[in-house]
Every structure is written in structure tokens, then in C-alpha cells.
Amino acid sequence: MVSYYHYVIVALAVISATLLAIFLFSRRRLYLLSYALPGPTTLIPLVGNLGSFFMHRKNVFQFFDRIVAKFPQTFRFWFGPKLIVVSSDPAVLDKISKSAAFEYVDVFDSNQKETDERWRMHKKLIRPLINVKFAIDNIATFQEHGRICTTLLEKHLNNKEFDVHQYLFPCFLDIYGEILCGKVIGCQNGRNRNLIWAMETVLKLRDIERAFRWLHLWSLYKMTDHYKQSNDAREMLSYFIQNVIRKSWQRRKLDVFGENKTGATPLVDRIAEFVENNRKAMRNEEFRDYLLKIYIEASSTSALIASYVCVCFGMYPECQVRAATEIRANLGEDLQNLKYENLYKLKYLEMCILEATRLVPKSCFTIRTFTESVDLGDDVTLPEDCPILIPNYWMNRSESYQKPDHFYPNNFLPENVKWRKSGNESHGSGTHECIGRLLSMVGLKIIISQIVSRYRIEADGKFHDLRIGNPSYPKPSLHGFSLCLRD
């Protein structure tokens, strides 16, 4: 005799099967795209290729080395239930630069996406504020903190090797603290060391947090020590940036400058003035998030690039000699001619900086989403909201570059850039171009010039000997940015 419980079990089974069928049918476009593209074999849709990712994050680069070499320019893999399309095809990337919405992930909510329309509006607002005049007004700030940094480096002169990033990161935190936030940070003098910890924690864990959200395992992540560290770091950064904004409002009411000794108006005051007059253009929480994002990205990226340039100068001494000769010829022996027009003449040093960003872009992977379904060609259609991953690190090692695995600044000679379809995309392009590119270049030229004009750098090996670690903030994993300073 069939009992009541049998009917319940059958009903639950039918309901479960129906819900599963509805779920699979709603994702039919993803499965059709998955079948149309090559990629790693996957048998279970909800698990996908997740097993391949059970590794320490320091091994992610080696994993992608294998997978990018194995498959063509456009392929796919399943990160759990999330389909990811990977493409380095120039035709696909051209469509992305013109039609893709920017996936904006901030340090407060790693699941937040911003619409393309709002992102474009905010970039249009901020970009004119970071112009040539703004860079010129802050040259003295770069120079002063660079002088402090080179003085601190003296204790390593003619001594054993050390990690130069431990000095450059606090240096740029101090610089952009004044330029962007109007606040004296004092990291180089031993103050606000907790700010360094908070920044490094956010940079280290942001990709891990995105992965847990994609896998719908956020509740599990909240039980880990990583979540506690990340939450503490966010609270600290939130308090810091809110205090910066509050002081900006107070400062503007009193009509006084920020703590920047040069008297230059900090970026926070410029944005605040605009927001005050255009409340609908940017909400208070967006103001907070953008200012903090700009501060984190400007400081961390500049420190990363400057560190790689210094290490590469040690590995390729002929490049260091040529850069030092150019610096002395244009800025003088003691950098007494440190003016914008003379910095502009440092073309070889600029090529070195661009080459460093080619070798290790700050975003080794860039994720974009389309606002609507897009035809990728060959009867392949990318559905709306399907992430597409651009492997910048590997694209920058294509055959269009000479000596792609070495530090070779001549890759950015005008004649070499011209024949390539595009230049270095590490700073983004089109509407996604880095809004602080000009300011960053000025700052990097000043800091690197101060170091190179004062010391001779030595480093072991060549660039291909470095093993890159965490893709969230791609530093060498074994010995960091190790180098020696000589007279």
C-alpha cells in the first residue's frame, strides 16, 4: 500500500526536477556558447572546471601559462557555475573597448557593478581635474617625498640586497595622500603603518572574494580568517576616507589649503566642490568609493611599476646607464632642472616605464561585461552579463613585441609602436583609459630619476627568472623586489 510519505517524496522529486529544468533552460545560451567555444573539458555544469583551481593563489600564473598556451585566442572555462570567456583576439577586444560595460568592483562591496552610463559620467567628471596643470602643481610634492625615500635607502648603500618595494609603497602612499586626499600620511616616517596593512590586505584578497561570490559561497567565506582581515581593513579604510572627506568640507568652508605644503588644491576638494553643486551627478557613497579607489590604485600601481623598473635596471645595466645619462642631460647632476618641460624630454625613461607595465600590468586579468548580446563572429554570440576575461599579462607577450620575455624598452620606440595595431593596453584604452595616466607618469619619472641619479642598482638574473605571485597584486613571490645599491 502506498503511504502518504511516498506521495510527498514523489512530489518533492517532481518539484526539484522542474526547478532544475527551469534553471538549466534559463542558462541555455551559456551552454550553447560553451559548446561553441574550445576549452577545458567539463562534465558537471554546476562544478565546471573548479577542480583545476584548487591551488595556492601563487600558482595561478603557472596554471594560466599552461591553459593560454593550450587553447586558441578565444576559449572558455567554467568557474563553478560561472561561464568565463577568455579572449585575446584583437577583433573581439575592439568590440569590448567600444561596447562593453565596465565591471566596477570596489573595496566595500566586491559584488558591486556599475552601469556603463554612470561610469562614463564619473570619468568625464574626474578626468579634466587631473590635467597637466594639476601635475605641474604637484611636482614639488613628488620631489619632496622622493628625497625622503632616497635618503632612507642610504642605509642599504654597498650593503646586502633588500626589497625596494618596502620603501616605494610608503613613499607613494605619502605622495598621493597629499595630492589626492589633502592629508599628510607620514608612512615613510613610521606613522600610519596600519594604513599600509589595510591597503595590502585589500589588494591581496579582492580576487579571492570575487571567486567566493561567483561560487555563491559567501556565507562560507564569512567564516574564514580572510573575511575578518578583509572586514577590518575595509572598516579602517572607510574611516580614513570619510575623515578625509569631512576635513575637505571643513577646509572649504574656511577657504584654506589642505595639508599639502605646496599649496596645491587636492583632488578631494576639487571633486567635493563639483558634488556640492551637482548633487545628482555623484552620490556621497560614490564620492567615498571613487576617492578611495583612486588612492589605492594610484599608490599601489605606482609603487609596483617603480619597483619593477628599479629591479630591471639592475638586471639590464645597459638600460640603467642610458636612462641615467638621459636624466643627467635633461635634469642636471643634482636634478636642479626638475621642471615639467624637462621631465617631458625623458623619452627613454618613459619607454622603460611603459616596458615595465607591459611585462607586468597592474591588472593581469581584466574582466568586462557587455550591456547586450554581442556577435563575436563564427556564429558565436556572447550573452548579456557573461564575463569576458582579457589576459593582459599574456597578451603583452605576443609576437608583436621584440624579446617579449625580457626588459626591452625599444619596444616603445615610436616606429615600433606605430606598426602594432595598438600600443601598451596596460593603462586601458578609450573610455577605460586610466584617468591618472599623466600624473602617474610625471610622478614615476621624478621618483625613479632621484633613485637612479643617486645610486647604481644591481640585481641578479633576468626578468624571466622572476616568479610572479598573487595576480591581485603581481609581485615576485620568492624574494620580492630584491636589489642592491652601489656608489
N, C-alpha and C positions, 0 to 999 in steps of 0.2 A: 504494500500500500504506500502510495506516495504521500509523504508528510508535508506539512506546511513549510518546513525548513528547506525542502528541495525546491519548492517554488521560489523562495527567497533567493537561493543560490543561483537558480536559472535566471531570475530577473536581474540580479546583480551582474551576472556574466553578460547578459544581453546589453544592459546599460553600459558596461565597461567597453564591450566591443563596439557599440555605437559611438561612444565618445572617442575611442581610439580611431575609428574610421573617419569621424569628423575632423579630428586633429590632423590625421595624415592627408586628408583631402584638402584641408586649408593650406598645407605646405607642398601641394603638388608641384608648384612652379619651382620650388627649391630642389625637389627630387629630379625633375626634368633637367634642370640646369646641371645638377650633379652628374647625371648620366651623360650629358653632352660634353663635359669637360674631363680631361685626364686628371688623375690624382691618386693618392694612396688608396689602396683597397679598404673598403669598409663594409661590414656585414650588418651591423645593428644601427639603425638610424639614430636612436637616441644617445648612443655611446660614440658612434663615429670613430675617429682616429685618436680618441682621447688617450688610449693606451700608449701611444707614441710620445705623449707629452709628460709621462711620469718620469721626470728627470729634474735634477737641480737646475735652477734658472741659469747658472753659469755655463750649462751645456747647450743652451738654446741655440747659440750661434753655430755650433758644430752640427746640430740637427738640421738647421736651415741650410747650411752649406751642402749637406747631402741631398735634401729634398729639392732645392732650387736647381742643382746640377742635374738631377734625375729627370725633371719634367720640363716641358716647353715653357714659353714666355707666360702663358696664361693657363693656370690649373686651379684645382680646388682641394680643400680638405675640410673635414668635419671636426670642429672643436666641440665635442659633445653634440648637442642638438643644434649647434650654430654652424651654418654653412659659411665658409670663408673662401672668397675667390682671391687668388694671388695673381697679380699681373705686372709685368714689366714691359708689356707691348706698347711702343710709342703711340700707336693709333688709339689704344684704349686709354692711355694716360692723357692724351689730348682731350678726349671726351670728358674725363674726370675733371681736368682743370677748368673746363668750360661749364659743365653741367652738375657737378657733384656738390652736395651739401656738406659743409664741414662738420665733422663729428667732434663736438667740443666736450672734453671731459675735464671738469675742474677738480680741484683738490678737496672740495667739500662734498661733492656728490659724483662719484666716478661712473654713475649711470646717466648723468645729465647729457642731453643732446640739445644743441641749439640750432634753430632753423637757419637756413642759408640767408634768408632775408634779414634776420636780426643780426647775424654775424657780420654781414656786409655793411650794415648800417653802423655798427660799432667800430669796425675797422676804418670806415670812412670818416668817423669822428676822430679817432685817435691818431691816424696816420699823419695828418697835417701838423699835429702838435710836436711830433718827433722829426723835425726838419733840420736843415743844415745849421740854421741859427741856434737851435737848441743844442746841437752837437758842439758848436763853437763855444757857446756859453759855458759848457761843462768840461772843456779841455783841462782847465786848472784843477778840477776835481779828480779827473783821471791821473793827472801828473802828480798830485799830492799823495794819493794813496799808492800809486806805483812807486813813489820814492820810499814810502814806508815799507812796502813789500821787498824792494831790493835791499834795503837796509837790514831787514830781518833775515834775508838769505845769506848775509855775510858770514854768519856762524858756520855755514856749510862750505865756505871757500877753502879749496885744497883739502877737503875732508872726504869722508866716505859718502856713498850715494844716499839719496833721500828722495821722498815723494814730493815733487814740486806742487802738486795739486793741493796739498795741505796748506800751502801758503796762498795760492792763487784764488781758491774758493773764498776764503775770508776776505781777501782783497776786493773781489768783485761784489761781495755782499755789502761791504762798506761803501763802495763806489755807487752802486745802484740804490742803496738805501738813501743816500743823499740826493741823487739825481731824480729818482722816481718818487720816493716817499718823503723827501724833505726832512730826513731824520739821520742823526749821527748814530751809526750802529756800533762801531768800535770793536768789531770781531778781531782785527789784527792786533789790538791792544789787550786781548784777553776777555773782553766783555761780550755778553750775549752769545756765549758758546752754545746755549740751548737752542738758539735760532739755527745754527749750523746743523745740529742734530735733527731738528724738525724738518728742515729742508731735505736733508739726505734721506730721512725716513720716508717722506712723501715720494721722492724720486725713486727710491728702491722698491716701494710696494705698490705703485699705481697700476702696473701691468698685472700683478697678482690679483689685485682687487677686481680689475676688469674681467679677468678669467673666471673668478668665482661668481660674478654677476651673470656672465654668459651661461654658466653651467647651472644657474638657479640654485646655487649653494651658499647664498649669502648668510643664511642662518647658521650654517656650519662654520663659515669664516669668522663670524662674530664670537665664536668660542675659542679662537686661537689667540696666541700672544701677538701675532702680527696685527690683528684688529685693534688690540689695546694700544700698541705702539702707534699705529696709524691714527687712532682716535685722539690720543694725547697730542700728537704732532699737529693735527688739524685744529684742535682747540687752541693750542699755543699760537699757531699762525693766524687763526681767526682773531684772537685777542690783539695780536700785534698789528694787523692791518686795520682793524676797527679803531684802534688807538691812533694810528697814522691819519685816518680819515677825520676823526674827531678833532685832532690838533690842526688839521688843514682848515676846517670850518672856523675854528677859533682864530687861527692866524689870519685868515682872510677878513674876518670881522675887524681885526686890529690893524689890517693893512701893513703887515710886516712880512719879511722873508722867512723861509724855512731855516733849518739848521745848516744848510749848505753855505760854507764860508765864502763862496764866490758871489753870493747874492743872486744866483740864477734861480728862476722860478721853477720849483719841482713839478714833475708831471702830475702829481696828485692834485695840486692846486689848479692846474690848467683844466683837468677833467672836471673837478668839482665845480668850477665856475660855469662850465658848459651845462653840467647836470642841473645846477641850480636854476638856470634859465630855460632848460628844456627837460622838464620832469618826465615826460613821456619817452624821451629818447633812450634813457638808461635808468633802470630801477636801482635803488640803493644796494640791493644784494648783488646785482650785476656789476655795479661800480666796485664793490668789495672784491668780487671774484676776479674781475679783469685786472685790477691793480695787483692783486696777489699773484695771479698767473704771470703777468708781465715781469714782476720782480723775480719770481722763481726762475722763469725761463731765461731772462736776461743774465742773471747771476750764474746760474748753473751752466748754461751753454757757453758763455764767455770763458769761464774757468776751464771747461772741458777743452775748448779749441786752443786756448793759450797753452795749456799743459801739453797737448799733442804737438803743437808747433815747437815748443821747447825740447821735448824728447826727440822729435825728428831732426831738429838742428844738431843734437848730439850724435844721432845715428848717421846723419849725412852732413859731415862738416863742411863740404864744399858749398852747400846751400847756406849754412850759417855764415861763412866768410862773405859770400856775395851779399847776403842781407845786411850784415854789419857794415860792409863798405857803402852800401846804398844809404843806410841810416846816417852814417857819419857825413856823407857828402851832402845830404839834404837838411839834417837837423843839427849838425855840428858835433864836435867831440864830446861836449858836455850837454848835448840836447838843448843848447841855448836858443835854437831857432825852432822851437816846438810850436808851430802855428799850423792852422788848418791847411793853408795852401801848400806848406811843405810836407805835411802828412799825406796830402793827396798825391804827391810825387813819388811816394814809396810804393811803386808798382810791383816790384819783385816781392816785397814783404806781403803785399795784398795777394799775390799769386800763391805764396806759401800758406797764407791763412785759408784761402779757398781750397787748396790741395788738402789741407788737414780736414776741412769739413767734407771733402769728397771721400777721404779714406774712412772717416768715422763720423757720419752725420749724427746730429743730436737725436734725430728720430730715425732709428734703424728700420722701423716699420711705421708707415703712415697708413691710417685707416680712413677711408672715405665712404660715404653712402650717397646714393643717388636719390633725388627727390621724386623720381618716377622711373618706370621701367625703361631700360636703355638697350638698344641693339648693339651688341659687341661684334657683330659680323659672324659669318659662317653659321647663320641660323641659330646663334646663341643670344639669348636675352637675359639681362641681369634684372631680377625683380627689384621693386622698390624696397628700400631698407635692408637689402642684402649687403653686408660689409664687403668692401674690396680692399685688400691689403697690398700696399706698394712696398716692395722690398728695397728700400733706398740703399742700404749697405751693399747689396749685391749688384744692383743696377749701376752703382758707381764703380764697379769693377768690370765693366763691359769692354769690348774690344775697341770702342771709340776713344779710350784713354790709353796713352802710352805708359808702359810699365805700371799696369793697374794695381799691383800689389806692393808698390814701393812709393815713397815720398818723392814725387817728381813734379815740382812747381811749374815746369814748362808746359804741363797740360793746360795751363790757363794763359798761355801766350795768346794774344788776340787772333793770330792766324789759326791756332788750334781750336779755339772756342768757336770761331766763325763757321768752320766746316761741320761741326757737330750740330745735330738738329736742335739741341738745347744746351745751355751751359750747366753749371752745377745746380741741381734742384734741391740741395740740402736746406736752403733757406725758403723753399717753396717758390711758387710762381703764380702769376696772375693775381686773382683775388686772395690767394692763400700765401702770398709772399710775406715774409717776416716784416712786421711794421717797424722794427727797431734795427734793421739791417745797417743803415748808415751810421747810427750811433754806436752800434756794436763794433763796426769796422774801425771807427776812429779810436774807440777805447782799446781794442786789441792791438792796434798799431802802436799806441803810446806805451802800454804795459810791456809788450814784447821788445820794443825798442829800448826801453830802460834796462831790461834784463840783458839783452844781447850786447848793448854798448858798454856794459859794466863787467860782464863775465863771459868766459868761454865755456860752452856747455859740452859735456861728454856723456855719451850713453852707449851701452852695449847693444850689439846686434843690429838688425834692420827691422823695418816696420812689420814685415810678415812674420817675425818671431814673436810679436805680441799676441797674447791670447785674450780676446775681448771677453768681458764677463757679462754682467747683468745688462740686457738690452734696454731696460728702462733708463739707465744712465751708463752708457758704454765705456767704462774704464777698463784698463788692463787688469786682469783678475789675479795674476800671480804676485807681482811686485809693485803694482801701481805705476805711477809715472816716475820711475827711478832714473836719476841722472846725477852727475857730479858737476861741480862748479870749479873752474880753474881761473888763474890770473890771465 
